Amino acid sequence: MNPTQANPSTRDVEKLARRRAGAKMGWYIHALVYVLVNLGLVALSASRGHTWAIYPLMGWGLGLLIHGAVIWFIAPGGSFYDRLVERERRALHGGNS
């Protein structure tokens, strides 16, 4: 969808909605795999009397956190992104007056 369009077409809105829903679904799948795999790693680590499972939990958890931040805040359609676009729109309109 072109951000300069005042009235986006239904087709553009549908395309953007599908892209955003797909990105969010990708994060949910990522989170589910994270939980399942790390449960297995924690169980394996605990059964051997070690605590090494904390390292993949922290590393992969950071990746999951960054992925979520991009999906919900930074990517087009995220609240942070929308606020930045609106601020720029106001600045451009104010600068042209």
Residue, then its C-alpha position, 0 to 999 in steps of 0.5 A: m500500500n502506498p502511504t501517500q494514498a489518501n484512500p487505499s483500495t480494498r485490494d491494497v488493504e487486503k494485501l497489507a492485512r494478509r502480509r501483517a497477519g502472516a508476519k504475526m502468524g510466523w512469530y506465533i509459530h516461532a514462539l511455539v517452537y521455542v517453547l517446545v524445543n526449550l522444554g526438551l532441552v531443559a528436561l535433558s539438561a536437568s536429567r543429566g544434572h547440568t544447567w547448560a539449557i539456560y544458554p540456548l534459552m537466553g540466546w534464542g529468547l533474545g532472538l524471539l524478543i527481537h522478532g516480536a519487536v519488529i513484528w508488533f512495533i517497527a514493521p509497517g502497521g505496528s503502533f510505533y511505525d504508525r506513530l512515526v509515519e503520522r509524525e512525519r506526515r504532520a511535519l511535511h504538511g506543516g513545512n508546506s504551509 
